[in-house]
Amino acid sequence: MEYTVAVSRDPKSKWYIGQCVEVQGALSQGRSVDELMENMKDAIELVVDYKNGSENGKSSMHSIYVNSNNGKFVTIPDHSVINDYLANAICDMLGIPRCCEN
């Protein structure tokens, strides 16, 4: 199946951030568009498996975090660095106040 990924670029770090249009909660980042798309494949697969009850919410590249107050969830890349731009996207998807100033 093909998916649409909305891509933006952090003006400070120059990292690419992607969110899958059809799979709510699938979010990732990459230093290049190619790296982002590889990371998005993992994030999308994790969310689809998680929604089907066949995944524990963790892959080799991502973890799923759930806001227990509203049930919203998002994939978070298992990277050593999550910049402010991505952190704010994560907050937005979880329905919580933004944590960082861009």
N, C-alpha and C positions, 0 to 999 in steps of 0.2 A: 504494500500500500504506500502511496505517496502522501507526504504531509507538507504543509506550508509552514515555514519558519520565518517569523518576523525578526529581522536583524537590525540591531542598532550598534553604535560604536561609542564607547566611552571616550569623550574628548581628552581626558587627562591621561589615562593609562594606554589608550589606543586598543584595548581589548574589544573583541566583538561579543555581544550578548544576544542570545537567541531565545525566543519563546515560540512554542508550537501553537499554531492557531487552532488546530482541531483537537489537540490533547491538552486540556487545561492542567496546568501544574508542571509541564515539561519545560524546564529552563536550564540553560547552560551557558558556558563562555568558552572562548578560544582566542589565541593570539592571532590567528588567521581565520578566514572564512572556512577554509578546508578543515582546520582543526575544530572549529565550532560545529560544523556539520557532522563530523565524526562523534563529537561529544553529544550532540542532539540526538543521534541515533540511539545512543545508550540511554539518555534521559527519557525519550519517548517509549522505548521498550520497557524500561523500569515502571513507568506510570501505567502503561497498558497492562502489564503483568500484575501490578499492585491492585488495580481496579478489578481485575479478574480473580483476585484472591490467591494468586499463585506465587507471590513474591513477598518477601519479608520487609521490603522498603529499603533495600540496600543492594547496590551493584558494585562492581570494581571501581567505578568512576563517580557515582552519585549516591546520595542518601535522600530519602523522602522525609520531610519534616511536616508535621500536621499541627495546625492550630486547633487545640482541643476545644476552644471556645466557640468556633464557628465552623469547624470541619474542613476548612480550606487547607490545601497542601501544596507543596512545591518540591521539586528536585533541587538539591543543593550540590554543586560540584565538590568533589573531594580534592580540592586544590589547596596548596599551602597559602595562597593569596586569594582573597575575595575582596575586590575593590569596592569603594563606596557606591559606584554606579550599580553594580550587581547586588550589593546589599540592599539598596533601596528597591530594586525590582523584586527581590525576595520578600521584603516587607509588604510591598503592594500586593503581591499574589497571596500572601497570608492574611491580608486584611488588617494589618497592624500599622501603627505610625512609623513613618520613615525614621531610620536611625542615623542617617548621615546627610551632610550638606554636599550638594554637587558643586 
